Amino acid sequence: MVKRFAHKIGHLWQRGDTRPATIASVLSGYLWAIFLLLPEETLNRPTYRHMADVLPNDDCWAALFVIVASLQLWRLYAVTTRKAIRWEYCLKIVACAIWSYVGLACMLSLYPPPAAMSDTLVIAFGCWWDLLRFESCRVCDEVTCQSGACPYDR
């Protein structure tokens, strides 16, 4: 039973669609931005002290989350070309960096770690999964170009 479960998880890791992870990252980014824009200073709380060391203003973090989430949403539905693939890869790296930093910074700010931040770590994990599964020849909704020649390189 455990072996079968491990096999299924391995199959999902290698062949599963990563778009739901990107959608979760987009939605979470917009929610973070909304909550950061509410009245009162969020970053004054002890949980967010490491975030305040990097960007001391709630509005700056909110803008960062909106920009990254909007670019992710746009890239999710934009037509992929060979020129845009590098920018998409860079965006995935930025998303991984932001979510990893925010998740770890908040988790390591207090002991015991705030349990409510575990969802942010799940988003970070999803971003890493999406990045590690990224393939440079990913156009026309195929995982790889079977012939080795990309139809958009003409």
Contacts in CASP RR format, 6 or more apart in sequence:
PFRMAT RR
TARGET T0000
AUTHOR 0000-0000-0000
METHOD contacts of the structure
MODEL  1
MVKRFAHKIGHLWQRGDTRPATIASVLSGYLWAIFLLLPEETLNRPTYRH
MADVLPNDDCWAALFVIVASLQLWRLYAVTTRKAIRWEYCLKIVACAIWS
YVGLACMLSLYPPPAAMSDTLVIAFGCWWDLLRFESCRVCDEVTCQSGAC
PYDR
13 129 0 8 1.000
13 133 0 8 1.000
14 133 0 8 1.000
15 143 0 8 1.000
16 133 0 8 1.000
18 126 0 8 1.000
18 129 0 8 1.000
18 130 0 8 1.000
18 133 0 8 1.000
19 76 0 8 1.000
21 126 0 8 1.000
21 127 0 8 1.000
21 129 0 8 1.000
21 130 0 8 1.000
22 72 0 8 1.000
22 76 0 8 1.000
22 130 0 8 1.000
23 76 0 8 1.000
24 122 0 8 1.000
24 123 0 8 1.000
24 126 0 8 1.000
25 69 0 8 1.000
25 72 0 8 1.000
25 95 0 8 1.000
25 99 0 8 1.000
25 123 0 8 1.000
25 126 0 8 1.000
25 127 0 8 1.000
25 130 0 8 1.000
26 69 0 8 1.000
26 72 0 8 1.000
26 73 0 8 1.000
26 76 0 8 1.000
27 69 0 8 1.000
28 69 0 8 1.000
28 119 0 8 1.000
28 120 0 8 1.000
28 123 0 8 1.000
29 65 0 8 1.000
29 66 0 8 1.000
29 68 0 8 1.000
29 69 0 8 1.000
30 65 0 8 1.000
30 66 0 8 1.000
30 69 0 8 1.000
32 61 0 8 1.000
32 62 0 8 1.000
32 65 0 8 1.000
32 102 0 8 1.000
33 61 0 8 1.000
33 62 0 8 1.000
33 63 0 8 1.000
33 65 0 8 1.000
33 66 0 8 1.000
33 69 0 8 1.000
34 62 0 8 1.000
35 42 0 8 1.000
36 42 0 8 1.000
36 58 0 8 1.000
36 59 0 8 1.000
36 61 0 8 1.000
36 62 0 8 1.000
36 65 0 8 1.000
37 58 0 8 1.000
37 59 0 8 1.000
37 62 0 8 1.000
41 58 0 8 1.000
42 48 0 8 1.000
42 58 0 8 1.000
43 49 0 8 1.000
43 51 0 8 1.000
43 52 0 8 1.000
43 56 0 8 1.000
43 57 0 8 1.000
43 58 0 8 1.000
43 61 0 8 1.000
44 52 0 8 1.000
46 109 0 8 1.000
46 110 0 8 1.000
47 106 0 8 1.000
47 109 0 8 1.000
47 110 0 8 1.000
47 114 0 8 1.000
47 117 0 8 1.000
48 105 0 8 1.000
48 106 0 8 1.000
48 109 0 8 1.000
49 109 0 8 1.000
50 105 0 8 1.000
50 106 0 8 1.000
50 108 0 8 1.000
50 109 0 8 1.000
51 61 0 8 1.000
51 102 0 8 1.000
51 105 0 8 1.000
51 106 0 8 1.000
54 101 0 8 1.000
55 61 0 8 1.000
55 64 0 8 1.000
64 98 0 8 1.000
65 98 0 8 1.000
68 91 0 8 1.000
68 94 0 8 1.000
68 95 0 8 1.000
68 98 0 8 1.000
71 91 0 8 1.000
72 91 0 8 1.000
72 95 0 8 1.000
75 84 0 8 1.000
75 87 0 8 1.000
75 88 0 8 1.000
75 91 0 8 1.000
78 84 0 8 1.000
80 88 0 8 1.000
80 138 0 8 1.000
80 139 0 8 1.000
80 152 0 8 1.000
81 139 0 8 1.000
81 152 0 8 1.000
82 139 0 8 1.000
82 150 0 8 1.000
82 152 0 8 1.000
82 153 0 8 1.000
85 136 0 8 1.000
85 138 0 8 1.000
85 139 0 8 1.000
88 134 0 8 1.000
89 131 0 8 1.000
89 134 0 8 1.000
89 136 0 8 1.000
92 127 0 8 1.000
92 130 0 8 1.000
92 131 0 8 1.000
92 134 0 8 1.000
93 131 0 8 1.000
95 127 0 8 1.000
95 130 0 8 1.000
95 131 0 8 1.000
96 124 0 8 1.000
96 127 0 8 1.000
96 128 0 8 1.000
96 131 0 8 1.000
99 120 0 8 1.000
99 123 0 8 1.000
99 124 0 8 1.000
99 127 0 8 1.000
100 124 0 8 1.000
100 127 0 8 1.000
100 128 0 8 1.000
102 120 0 8 1.000
102 124 0 8 1.000
103 117 0 8 1.000
103 120 0 8 1.000
103 121 0 8 1.000
103 124 0 8 1.000
104 121 0 8 1.000
104 124 0 8 1.000
106 113 0 8 1.000
106 114 0 8 1.000
106 117 0 8 1.000
106 120 0 8 1.000
107 113 0 8 1.000
107 114 0 8 1.000
107 117 0 8 1.000
107 121 0 8 1.000
135 143 0 8 1.000
135 144 0 8 1.000
137 144 0 8 1.000
137 145 0 8 1.000
137 148 0 8 1.000
137 150 0 8 1.000
138 144 0 8 1.000
139 145 0 8 1.000
139 150 0 8 1.000
139 151 0 8 1.000
139 152 0 8 1.000
140 151 0 8 1.000
140 152 0 8 1.000
145 151 0 8 1.000
END
